[in-house]
């Protein structure tokens, strides 16, 4: 009985062990199947992925890999320097750091975040950065320049946090620099990136091309800009340069020499002292512009970097600092009496010896036109110019007629677009010398005798620019030739700038010269004859401006015995010409004669 129980127990234990072993094996088999399925799935997934990468999108990714490895870097050309007539720098270049973005390195969403970070570092609106990327295209293989003149602080931060700024490159380049700040800003102009229209019009311009936007920078842009080059380089995964594969070096722009004398320019601007107005200084023999100042001015260095909203708004204020007032029309006042006198003699109505009785006033068409004083008696041209008699020129103007005055004014350079053609400066307008027919055509109004009276003393519809005022008085100074004002030294003494004979007779020129010298010796400009400089000639002018203080005008040339330079000055709301405008010319003469000792006049 006992042995039977033992057998049954052993038999039962053997059966349980077999079952456990079977279950273990079955579990292992299931695990193997699952593992095989997982591995198979992964292999299938990898295979599909490889097919997609290498076959379906293989060409795209190979191109992408090459672009990550090989880059074409544009190399900016160095813009040509601008020099004054003596080789002194007016515009040059200096080393700076520029920021470029590689569009393909980030997604549009990522660039939005990066733009926010760069905005605070570079003081550029994030919107502006994104707009430049969008304009170029996020798939572009070429970099986009977003800033130059990067501060040392921004440079260090970008270098230390390079991992946060994938696709952002700092590149050393040359940047435009105006060493004299605001001096000559209207004639030099400023630079900026080419607009979309400029890029489309010039297929050879790369993105980020720098072009002249105003003044000589714009007029001589083809000479100054040079030709951009490029470098083909290999980079690693971090974008660091490994080796240079090829290079096409840039070609620097040509240097451009102007007719401007920097010392005269400085003197003119200092004497103008930021007041609204303009000064022009010409060589009476060649028409070369020695100085052209306009106030108020601006600093062209602003445009070598990103201009802030505050800075831009300051440039749009009521004084219009962008406006080149040397090329804007003003009532010339009594400086125009030079034209009326020439027209009177050349018309045949008067001779250089003619005398006219002056009075305290004259009445024309029921309107009284006053003299400065009680009248000067019976006087000739010399005294009429010296004392600036209004009634003398009222009578002469009415006898001569507006057509003759307009005719000779044009011959002497007023209202002539050719004064602007050689300059190529933007925003200029020739003056105005309308005839009765012109008034009818322009305004639909009849011409009255009072119009002629006003015209004869440079009021009414007459407008002249400071540049034209200098050309006009240069015509008297050089013996009757109208010069062609220009700024490029290469244009001086060429057929294009050859002075034109006006046909003014020698006797007329001589009496006009004596009259303008008398202004300084004993007339309205005698305060300038202080012995500090050789004797000069000039004519004061005070022009009425409706509802405002009078403008102050002055024209001059010197030295009186052998003229070399001519000057035109306008000071807006400056009051009397002899008080506000003439002293500016006097300072210019001082600077000129300091460096140019006058030679004695040739003996007859």
C-alpha positions as CSV (number, residue, x, y, z in Angstrom):
1,X,0.0,0.0,0.0
2,X,2.8,2.3,0.9
3,X,4.7,1.6,-2.3
4,X,1.6,2.3,-4.4
5,X,1.2,5.7,-3.0
6,X,4.9,6.5,-3.7
7,X,4.6,5.5,-7.3
8,X,1.5,7.6,-7.9
9,X,3.2,10.6,-6.4
10,X,6.3,10.3,-8.6
11,X,4.2,9.9,-11.7
12,X,2.2,12.9,-10.9
13,X,5.3,15.1,-10.4
14,X,6.8,14.0,-13.7
15,X,3.7,15.2,-15.6
16,X,3.8,18.8,-14.2
17,X,7.5,19.2,-15.2
18,X,6.7,18.3,-18.8
19,X,4.0,20.8,-19.0
20,X,6.1,23.6,-17.6
21,X,8.8,22.8,-20.2
22,X,6.3,22.9,-23.0
23,X,5.0,26.2,-21.9
24,X,8.5,27.7,-21.7
25,X,9.3,26.6,-25.2
26,X,6.0,27.9,-26.5
27,X,6.7,31.3,-24.9
28,X,10.2,31.5,-26.4
29,X,8.8,30.6,-29.8
30,X,6.2,33.4,-29.5
31,X,8.9,35.9,-28.4
32,X,11.0,34.9,-31.4
33,X,8.1,35.5,-33.7
34,X,7.4,38.9,-32.2
35,X,11.1,39.8,-32.4
36,X,11.2,38.7,-36.0
37,X,8.1,40.7,-36.8
38,X,9.6,43.8,-35.2
39,X,12.9,43.4,-37.0
40,X,11.1,42.7,-40.3
41,X,9.0,45.8,-39.8
42,X,12.1,47.9,-39.0
43,X,13.9,46.5,-42.1
44,X,10.9,47.3,-44.3
45,X,10.6,50.8,-42.8
46,X,14.3,51.4,-43.3
47,X,14.1,50.0,-46.8
48,X,11.2,52.3,-47.6
49,X,13.0,55.3,-46.1
50,X,16.2,54.5,-48.1
51,X,14.2,54.1,-51.3
52,X,12.5,57.5,-50.6
53,X,15.8,59.2,-49.8
54,X,18.0,57.6,-52.4
55,X,15.6,57.0,-55.3
56,X,12.5,59.1,-55.1
57,X,14.2,62.2,-53.5
58,X,17.8,61.2,-54.2
59,X,18.6,64.0,-56.5
60,X,17.1,66.6,-54.2
61,X,19.1,65.4,-51.2
62,X,22.3,65.0,-53.2
63,X,21.9,68.6,-54.3
64,X,21.1,69.6,-50.7
65,X,24.2,67.8,-49.4
66,X,26.4,69.5,-52.0
67,X,25.0,72.9,-51.1
68,X,25.7,72.2,-47.4
69,X,29.2,71.2,-48.4
70,X,30.0,73.8,-51.2
71,X,29.0,77.4,-51.1
72,X,29.4,80.3,-53.5
73,X,30.1,83.4,-51.6
74,X,29.7,86.8,-53.3
75,X,32.6,89.2,-52.7
76,X,31.6,92.9,-52.5
77,X,33.7,95.3,-54.7
78,X,35.2,98.3,-52.9
79,X,33.4,101.4,-54.0
80,X,35.6,104.1,-55.5
81,X,36.7,107.0,-53.4
82,X,35.4,110.5,-54.1
83,X,38.0,113.3,-53.9
84,X,38.0,117.1,-54.0
85,X,40.0,119.0,-56.7
86,X,43.2,118.7,-54.6
87,X,42.9,115.0,-53.9
88,X,41.4,115.3,-50.4
89,X,38.9,112.6,-49.4
90,X,35.2,113.4,-49.5
91,X,34.0,109.8,-49.5
92,X,36.0,106.7,-48.8
93,X,35.8,103.1,-47.4
94,X,36.6,101.5,-44.1
95,X,36.5,97.9,-42.8
96,X,33.3,96.8,-41.2
97,X,31.4,93.6,-40.4
98,X,28.3,92.5,-42.3
99,X,25.6,90.0,-41.4
100,X,24.5,87.5,-44.1
101,X,21.8,84.8,-43.8
102,X,21.7,81.5,-45.7
103,X,17.9,81.0,-46.4
104,X,18.1,77.2,-46.8
105,X,19.6,76.6,-43.4
106,X,16.3,77.1,-41.5
107,X,12.6,76.7,-42.2
108,X,10.5,79.8,-42.5
109,X,9.1,79.2,-39.0
110,X,12.6,78.9,-37.6
111,X,13.7,82.1,-39.4
112,X,10.8,83.9,-37.7
113,X,12.3,83.0,-34.3
114,X,15.9,83.8,-35.4
115,X,14.8,87.2,-36.8
116,X,13.4,88.1,-33.4
117,X,16.7,87.3,-31.7
118,X,18.7,89.2,-34.4
119,X,16.4,92.2,-34.2
120,X,17.4,93.1,-30.6
121,X,21.1,92.5,-31.4
122,X,21.3,94.4,-34.7
123,X,18.6,97.1,-34.0
124,X,16.7,96.0,-37.1
125,X,13.0,95.2,-37.1
126,X,12.3,91.5,-37.3
127,X,9.8,92.3,-40.0
128,X,12.6,93.8,-42.2
129,X,14.8,90.7,-41.8
130,X,11.9,88.4,-42.7
131,X,11.0,90.5,-45.7
132,X,14.5,90.3,-47.1
133,X,14.4,86.5,-46.7
134,X,11.0,86.3,-48.4
135,X,12.2,88.6,-51.2
136,X,15.1,86.3,-51.9
137,X,13.2,83.1,-51.3
138,X,13.7,80.5,-48.6
139,X,15.0,78.0,-51.2
140,X,17.7,80.4,-52.4
141,X,21.3,79.0,-52.4
142,X,22.7,82.5,-52.1
143,X,23.1,84.5,-48.9
144,X,21.1,87.5,-48.0
145,X,22.8,90.6,-46.6
146,X,20.8,92.1,-43.8
147,X,23.2,94.5,-42.1
148,X,26.6,96.0,-42.1
149,X,28.5,98.1,-39.6
150,X,27.8,95.5,-36.9
151,X,28.9,96.6,-33.4
152,X,31.6,94.8,-31.5
153,X,29.0,93.8,-28.9
154,X,26.8,92.1,-31.4
155,X,29.8,90.5,-33.1
156,X,30.9,88.9,-29.8
157,X,27.4,87.7,-28.9
158,X,26.8,86.1,-32.3
159,X,30.2,84.4,-32.1
160,X,29.6,83.0,-28.6
161,X,26.1,81.8,-29.4
162,X,26.8,80.5,-32.9
163,X,24.8,77.3,-32.2
164,X,21.6,79.4,-31.8
165,X,22.1,81.2,-35.1
166,X,22.5,78.5,-37.7
167,X,22.7,80.0,-41.2
168,X,23.9,83.4,-39.8
169,X,27.3,84.5,-41.1
170,X,29.5,87.4,-40.1
171,X,31.7,88.6,-43.0
172,X,34.4,91.4,-43.0
173,X,33.8,93.9,-45.8
174,X,34.5,97.5,-46.7
175,X,31.8,100.0,-45.9
176,X,31.2,103.5,-47.2
177,X,32.5,106.3,-45.0
178,X,32.1,110.1,-45.3
179,X,35.0,111.6,-43.2
180,X,33.6,115.1,-43.1
181,X,30.1,114.1,-41.8
182,X,27.4,116.5,-43.1
183,X,29.8,118.5,-45.2
184,X,28.8,118.4,-48.9
185,X,26.0,116.0,-48.2
186,X,23.7,117.3,-51.0
187,X,26.3,117.1,-53.7
188,X,27.9,113.9,-52.5
189,X,24.5,112.1,-51.8
190,X,24.4,108.7,-50.1
191,X,24.3,105.0,-50.9
192,X,21.9,102.1,-50.2
193,X,21.0,98.6,-51.4
194,X,19.6,98.3,-54.9
195,X,15.8,98.1,-55.0
196,X,13.9,95.3,-56.7
197,X,13.5,97.6,-59.7
198,X,17.2,98.3,-59.9
199,X,18.0,94.6,-59.7
200,X,15.6,93.8,-62.5
201,X,17.1,96.6,-64.6
202,X,20.7,95.5,-64.0
203,X,21.0,91.7,-64.5
204,X,24.6,91.8,-63.3
205,X,23.6,93.2,-59.9
206,X,23.8,90.5,-57.1
207,X,21.4,90.6,-54.1
208,X,22.6,93.2,-51.7
209,X,24.2,95.3,-54.4
210,X,25.2,98.8,-53.1
211,X,24.3,101.7,-55.4
212,X,24.3,105.5,-55.2
213,X,20.9,106.9,-54.3
214,X,21.6,110.7,-54.5
215,X,24.1,113.2,-55.6
216,X,27.5,112.2,-57.1
217,X,27.1,108.8,-55.6
218,X,24.2,108.3,-58.0
219,X,25.4,110.3,-60.9
220,X,28.8,108.6,-61.1
221,X,27.5,105.2,-59.8
222,X,28.7,103.3,-62.9
223,X,32.3,104.5,-62.2
224,X,32.2,104.1,-58.5
225,X,30.4,100.7,-58.0
226,X,33.1,98.3,-59.4
227,X,32.3,94.7,-60.1
228,X,31.5,92.1,-57.4
229,X,33.5,88.9,-57.3
230,X,32.8,85.5,-55.8
231,X,34.5,82.6,-53.9
232,X,33.6,78.9,-54.2
233,X,34.4,77.2,-50.8
234,X,33.9,73.9,-49.1
235,X,32.5,73.9,-45.6
236,X,32.0,71.4,-42.8
237,X,28.7,70.5,-41.1
238,X,29.1,73.5,-38.8
239,X,29.4,75.8,-41.8
240,X,33.1,76.4,-41.1
241,X,35.3,76.9,-44.2
242,X,37.5,73.9,-45.0
243,X,39.1,75.0,-48.3
244,X,38.8,77.4,-51.2
245,X,37.9,75.7,-54.4
246,X,37.9,78.8,-56.7
247,X,37.9,82.6,-56.6
248,X,36.9,85.4,-59.0
249,X,38.2,88.5,-57.3
250,X,36.1,91.7,-57.3
251,X,37.1,94.8,-59.3
252,X,37.2,98.0,-57.2
253,X,35.4,101.0,-58.5
254,X,37.1,104.0,-60.0
255,X,38.1,107.0,-58.0
256,X,36.2,110.2,-58.9
257,X,37.7,113.6,-58.6
258,X,35.3,116.6,-58.2
259,X,35.8,120.3,-58.9
260,X,35.0,121.0,-55.3
261,X,37.5,122.7,-53.0
262,X,37.0,121.2,-49.6
263,X,38.3,124.3,-47.8
264,X,35.8,126.6,-49.6
265,X,33.0,124.0,-49.0
266,X,33.8,124.0,-45.3
267,X,33.8,127.8,-45.2
268,X,30.5,128.1,-47.0
269,X,28.8,125.6,-44.7
270,X,30.2,127.2,-41.6
271,X,29.2,130.7,-42.7
272,X,25.7,129.4,-43.6
273,X,25.6,127.9,-40.1
274,X,22.6,125.6,-40.6
275,X,20.3,128.3,-41.7
276,X,17.9,127.6,-44.6
277,X,19.6,128.8,-47.7
278,X,22.4,128.0,-50.1
279,X,25.8,129.1,-51.4
280,X,27.4,128.4,-54.7
281,X,31.0,129.2,-55.7
282,X,32.1,129.0,-59.4
283,X,35.3,129.4,-61.3
284,X,34.4,132.3,-63.6
285,X,36.6,131.0,-66.4
286,X,35.6,127.3,-66.6
287,X,32.3,126.9,-64.7
288,X,33.8,124.4,-62.3
289,X,31.8,124.4,-59.0
290,X,34.2,125.1,-56.2
291,X,31.6,124.9,-53.4
292,X,27.9,124.1,-53.2
293,X,26.4,124.3,-49.8
294,X,22.7,123.9,-48.8
295,X,21.3,124.2,-45.3
296,X,20.1,122.5,-43.3
297,X,22.0,119.4,-44.3
298,X,22.2,115.7,-43.2
299,X,24.9,113.1,-42.4
300,X,25.3,110.6,-45.3
301,X,27.0,108.2,-42.9
302,X,23.5,107.4,-41.6
303,X,22.8,105.5,-44.8
304,X,25.8,103.2,-44.5
305,X,23.8,101.3,-41.9
306,X,20.2,100.7,-40.9
307,X,18.5,104.0,-40.4
308,X,16.3,104.1,-37.4
309,X,12.7,105.3,-37.5
310,X,13.7,108.3,-35.3
311,X,16.5,109.3,-37.6
312,X,14.3,109.0,-40.7
313,X,11.6,111.1,-39.2
314,X,14.1,113.8,-38.3
315,X,15.0,113.9,-42.0
316,X,11.4,114.6,-42.9
317,X,10.9,117.7,-40.7
318,X,9.6,121.1,-41.9
319,X,13.1,122.4,-42.8
320,X,13.5,119.6,-45.4
321,X,17.2,118.8,-44.9
322,X,17.2,116.5,-48.0
323,X,16.3,119.5,-50.2
324,X,19.2,120.9,-52.2
325,X,18.4,124.6,-52.0
326,X,21.2,125.5,-54.3
327,X,19.0,124.2,-57.2
328,X,15.7,125.7,-56.0
329,X,14.2,129.0,-57.3
330,X,14.0,132.1,-55.1
331,X,13.0,135.7,-55.8
332,X,16.4,137.3,-56.6
333,X,15.4,140.8,-55.4
334,X,17.9,143.5,-56.4
335,X,20.6,141.1,-57.5
336,X,18.4,140.8,-60.7
337,X,19.0,144.5,-61.5
338,X,22.1,143.3,-63.2
339,X,20.0,141.5,-65.8
340,X,17.6,144.5,-66.2
341,X,20.6,146.8,-66.8
342,X,22.2,144.5,-69.4
343,X,18.8,144.1,-71.1
344,X,18.3,147.9,-71.1
345,X,21.6,148.6,-72.8
346,X,21.6,145.6,-75.2
347,X,18.0,146.3,-76.3
348,X,19.2,149.6,-77.7
349,X,16.9,151.6,-75.5
350,X,19.8,152.9,-73.4
351,X,23.5,153.4,-73.6
352,X,26.2,152.8,-71.0
353,X,26.2,156.6,-70.4
354,X,22.4,157.0,-70.0
355,X,21.1,158.9,-67.0
356,X,17.6,158.5,-65.4
357,X,15.9,160.8,-62.9
358,X,15.0,158.9,-59.7
359,X,12.4,159.8,-57.1
360,X,10.9,158.7,-53.8
361,X,8.3,156.6,-55.7
362,X,6.6,156.2,-59.0
363,X,2.9,155.3,-59.7
364,X,2.0,152.8,-62.3
365,X,-1.6,151.7,-63.0
366,X,-2.8,153.3,-59.8
367,X,-0.2,151.5,-57.7
368,X,2.7,153.3,-56.0
369,X,6.1,151.7,-56.1
370,X,8.6,153.1,-53.6
371,X,12.3,153.9,-53.6
372,X,14.6,153.1,-50.6
373,X,14.9,156.8,-49.8
374,X,13.8,160.1,-51.1
375,X,15.5,159.4,-54.4
376,X,19.0,159.8,-55.7
377,X,18.5,162.5,-58.3
378,X,19.6,162.0,-61.9
379,X,22.0,159.0,-61.9
380,X,23.6,156.6,-64.3
381,X,24.2,152.8,-64.2
382,X,27.2,152.9,-61.8
383,X,25.3,154.8,-59.1
384,X,22.1,153.0,-59.7
385,X,23.8,149.7,-59.0
386,X,25.9,151.0,-56.1
387,X,22.9,152.4,-54.2
388,X,20.4,149.9,-55.7
389,X,17.9,152.5,-56.8
390,X,14.5,151.0,-57.4
391,X,12.9,153.8,-59.3
392,X,15.9,153.8,-61.8
393,X,15.2,150.2,-62.7
394,X,11.4,150.5,-62.6
395,X,11.6,153.0,-65.4
396,X,14.3,151.1,-67.3
397,X,12.3,147.9,-67.0
398,X,9.1,149.4,-68.4
399,X,11.0,151.0,-71.3
400,X,12.9,147.9,-72.1
401,X,10.0,145.5,-71.8
402,X,9.6,142.0,-70.2
403,X,10.5,140.1,-73.4
404,X,13.9,141.7,-73.6
405,X,14.6,141.3,-69.9
406,X,13.6,137.6,-70.2
407,X,15.7,137.2,-73.3
408,X,18.9,138.5,-71.7
409,X,18.2,136.8,-68.4
410,X,18.2,133.4,-70.3
411,X,21.4,134.3,-72.1
412,X,23.0,134.9,-68.8
413,X,22.0,131.5,-67.4
414,X,18.6,132.1,-65.7
415,X,15.9,129.5,-66.3
416,X,18.3,127.4,-68.4
417,X,18.1,123.6,-67.9
418,X,21.6,123.3,-69.2
419,X,22.8,124.5,-65.8
420,X,21.5,121.2,-64.4
421,X,22.3,118.8,-67.3
422,X,26.0,118.4,-66.5
423,X,25.4,118.2,-62.8
424,X,23.1,115.2,-62.9
425,X,21.8,116.0,-59.4
426,X,18.3,115.1,-58.5
427,X,15.5,117.6,-57.4
428,X,16.8,120.6,-59.2
429,X,14.6,123.0,-61.1
430,X,15.7,125.9,-63.3
431,X,14.5,129.4,-62.4
432,X,11.7,131.3,-64.0
433,X,11.6,134.4,-66.3
434,X,8.1,134.4,-67.7
435,X,7.0,136.8,-70.5
436,X,3.4,138.0,-70.9
437,X,2.8,135.1,-73.3
438,X,4.1,132.7,-70.7
439,X,1.9,134.1,-68.0
440,X,-1.1,133.7,-70.2
441,X,-0.2,130.1,-71.1
442,X,0.7,129.1,-67.5
443,X,-1.8,130.9,-65.4
444,X,-4.4,132.1,-67.9
445,X,-3.9,135.7,-66.7
446,X,-3.2,139.0,-68.4
447,X,0.2,140.7,-68.0
448,X,0.0,144.1,-66.3
449,X,2.4,147.0,-66.2
450,X,2.9,146.3,-62.5
451,X,4.3,142.9,-63.5
452,X,7.0,144.6,-65.5
453,X,7.8,146.9,-62.6
454,X,8.2,143.9,-60.2
455,X,10.2,141.9,-62.8
456,X,12.7,144.7,-63.2
457,X,13.8,144.5,-59.6
458,X,13.6,140.7,-59.3
459,X,10.2,140.3,-57.7
460,X,6.8,139.0,-58.9
461,X,7.1,135.9,-61.1
462,X,10.9,136.0,-61.3
463,X,12.8,133.1,-59.7
464,X,16.5,132.3,-59.8
465,X,18.4,129.5,-58.2
466,X,21.6,130.3,-56.2
467,X,23.5,128.3,-58.9
468,X,22.0,130.6,-61.6
469,X,22.9,133.7,-59.5
470,X,26.5,132.6,-59.6
471,X,26.4,131.9,-63.3
472,X,24.8,135.3,-64.0
473,X,27.4,137.3,-62.1
474,X,30.2,135.1,-63.6
475,X,29.0,136.2,-67.0
476,X,29.8,139.8,-66.0
477,X,33.1,138.8,-64.4
478,X,34.5,136.9,-67.4
479,X,33.6,139.4,-70.1
480,X,30.2,138.1,-71.3
481,X,30.5,134.3,-71.4
482,X,27.9,132.0,-69.8
483,X,29.8,129.2,-68.1
484,X,28.5,125.6,-67.8
485,X,28.5,124.6,-64.1
486,X,29.8,121.1,-63.5
487,X,31.1,119.0,-60.6
488,X,33.4,116.3,-62.2
489,X,37.0,117.5,-62.7
490,X,37.1,115.4,-65.8
491,X,34.6,117.7,-67.5
492,X,36.6,120.9,-67.0
493,X,38.0,122.4,-70.2
494,X,36.2,120.0,-72.4
495,X,33.9,120.8,-75.3
496,X,30.8,120.0,-73.2
497,X,31.7,122.7,-70.7
498,X,33.1,125.4,-73.0
499,X,31.6,128.8,-72.0
500,X,29.1,130.2,-74.5
501,X,29.3,133.8,-75.7
502,X,26.2,135.8,-74.8
503,X,26.8,138.6,-77.2
504,X,26.9,141.2,-74.5
505,X,29.0,144.1,-75.8
506,X,32.3,145.0,-74.2
507,X,31.0,148.5,-73.3
508,X,28.0,147.0,-71.4
509,X,30.3,144.6,-69.5
510,X,32.6,147.4,-68.5
511,X,29.9,149.6,-67.1
512,X,28.4,146.7,-65.2
513,X,31.7,145.8,-63.7
514,X,32.3,149.4,-62.6
515,X,28.8,149.4,-61.0
516,X,29.4,146.1,-59.1
517,X,32.7,147.4,-57.8
518,X,31.0,150.6,-56.7
519,X,28.6,148.5,-54.6
520,X,31.5,147.3,-52.5
521,X,33.5,150.5,-52.6
522,X,30.8,153.0,-51.6
523,X,27.4,151.4,-51.9
524,X,25.2,148.9,-50.2
525,X,28.1,146.4,-49.7
526,X,30.7,148.9,-48.5
527,X,30.9,147.2,-45.1
528,X,32.7,144.3,-46.8
529,X,35.5,146.6,-48.0
530,X,37.4,146.3,-44.8
531,X,40.9,145.8,-46.2
532,X,41.1,142.2,-45.1
533,X,40.9,140.9,-48.7
534,X,41.6,142.4,-52.2
535,X,38.8,144.5,-53.6
536,X,35.8,142.5,-54.9
537,X,32.6,143.3,-56.7
538,X,29.0,142.4,-55.7
539,X,25.4,143.2,-55.6
540,X,23.1,143.0,-52.5
541,X,19.5,141.9,-52.7
542,X,16.6,141.8,-50.3
543,X,13.6,139.8,-51.6
544,X,10.1,140.1,-50.2
545,X,8.5,136.8,-49.2
546,X,4.7,137.0,-48.5
547,X,3.9,136.6,-44.9
548,X,7.5,136.1,-43.8
549,X,10.7,138.0,-43.2
550,X,12.6,138.9,-46.4
551,X,15.2,136.7,-48.0
552,X,18.7,138.0,-48.0
553,X,20.6,137.6,-51.3
554,X,24.1,138.5,-52.6
555,X,26.1,137.9,-55.7
556,X,29.8,138.7,-56.1
557,X,33.0,138.0,-57.9
558,X,36.7,138.6,-57.1
559,X,39.2,139.9,-57.3
560,X,37.7,143.0,-58.9
561,X,40.6,143.7,-61.2
562,X,41.1,140.1,-62.5
563,X,38.0,137.9,-61.6
564,X,38.6,134.3,-60.7
565,X,35.6,133.2,-58.7
566,X,31.9,134.1,-58.6
567,X,29.5,133.6,-55.6
568,X,25.7,133.3,-55.3
569,X,24.2,133.4,-51.8
570,X,20.6,133.1,-50.5
571,X,19.6,133.1,-46.8
572,X,15.9,132.3,-46.4
573,X,14.2,134.9,-44.1
574,X,17.6,136.4,-43.5
575,X,16.5,140.0,-43.8
576,X,18.8,142.5,-45.6
577,X,21.2,141.0,-48.2
578,X,24.1,143.2,-47.0
579,X,23.6,142.0,-43.4
580,X,22.9,138.3,-43.7
581,X,24.1,137.1,-47.2
582,X,27.1,139.4,-48.1
583,X,29.2,138.4,-45.0
584,X,29.0,134.7,-46.1
585,X,30.6,135.7,-49.4
586,X,33.2,137.7,-47.5
587,X,34.2,134.7,-45.5
588,X,34.5,132.6,-48.7
589,X,36.8,135.3,-50.3
590,X,39.0,135.2,-47.2
591,X,39.5,131.5,-47.5
592,X,40.0,131.7,-51.3
593,X,42.6,134.5,-51.2
594,X,44.4,132.9,-48.3
595,X,45.3,130.0,-50.7
596,X,45.2,132.0,-54.0
597,X,47.2,135.2,-53.9
598,X,45.7,137.3,-56.7
599,X,48.0,138.1,-59.6
600,X,48.1,141.7,-60.8
601,X,45.8,142.5,-63.7
602,X,47.5,142.6,-67.1
603,X,48.3,146.0,-68.5
604,X,46.2,147.3,-71.3
